[in-house]
Amino acid sequence: MPKRMVVLIAVALSLVFARGAAADCRLARIAQLPFQVVQGKLLVHGTVNEREATFIFDTGAATTFLTKSAVGHLNLRPVRDESHGAGTLMSTTGVGGSTSGYAVEARTVDLGGLRARNFGFFAINREFGLTEPPPDGLLSADLLAKYDIDLDFATQRIRLYYPQGDCSHPSVYLHGNLFQVPLLPGSRDNSPRIEVTVGNQTLLAVIDTGASGVLLNAAAAQRIGIAPIAGSSVTISGVGEAKVEARRAVLPTLDVGELEFQNVHAVIGELGMTALSRPVDMLLGLSFLAKLHAWISYSSQTLVVQFPPAPSPAD
């Protein structure tokens, strides 16, 4: 029997066993968010202060925020700093550099069934001109890491589950060929991070639904010998205000756990994540994630991948 098939069966059986071992774990579905992919961004809808709002669903960003224009039409109020009598200032950094803003508060928020009162957002001087009207902001890891996330591209649904009990072992509502990849601990921004292999080189990658495709940091590309395609310049952007020049490339192989993908299209550019204890080498974005059915199990610190992908069963 081929080695890869032996590993596949062992991993699949381990997930079944884990369910039995973690009998006290219950995953309560608290939200279901239909999504659209527009210009490489994953868009979901909800309400803020009972007014319709559109968000980019972004597991790779640290902070949930709103654009400056959204603050007005969603009727939000600044959070006051009593010592200075002004709005509380904050900053965040990512692709395109850093951006600053201030804290605001919403009376009510409803995101596909996930409801909150007096919810705090970070408002920035940044717009995302993808649609008309443009998205109002990002749903990011500071909020999403509280839940287990089912990224179901087959039905274009995102489901959020609240783990209850002992969920230290992976527990998922997926069947078929399942693979486990450990999430790396200690990320200050709660973004889901894994180790992947390109050729025979190990890289640190972020599962980033806010990225349109696979983005390889320029320093990592040089280190592992991945050269850009001549004359293939593109412009990319992120949470920062600056545009980033990048170049297209093809990765001969990309291994995610026991899954190997060949001839993976990527772009090489600067990720802007230099203040981290271990620099991020790669973002795994939508063009790659759409090939899988990914379940981000924050409760067990595991990425569970169903491949080939299939729709989530009714839960």
GIQUIQUI-V285525 format. One record per run of one state. SS is the DSSP state (hx for helix, st for strand, lp for the rest). FROM is the first residue (numbers start at 1). TO is the last residue. If there is no record, write none. Layout:
# GIQUIQUI-V285525
ss from to
SS FROM TO
SS FROM TO
This chain:
# GIQUIQUI-V285525
ss from to
lp 1 2
hx 3 21
lp 22 25
st 26 34
lp 35 35
st 36 38
lp 39 40
st 41 48
lp 49 50
st 51 57
lp 58 64
st 65 67
hx 68 73
lp 74 76
st 77 78
lp 79 79
st 80 81
lp 82 85
st 86 87
lp 88 88
st 89 94
lp 95 96
st 97 111
lp 112 113
st 114 124
lp 125 136
st 137 139
lp 140 140
hx 141 144
lp 145 147
st 148 152
lp 153 156
st 157 164
lp 165 177
st 178 182
lp 183 192
st 193 198
lp 199 200
st 201 207
lp 208 213
st 214 217
hx 218 224
lp 225 232
st 233 236
lp 237 243
st 244 256
lp 257 258
st 259 269
lp 270 281
st 282 284
lp 285 285
hx 286 289
lp 290 292
st 293 297
lp 298 301
st 302 306
lp 307 315
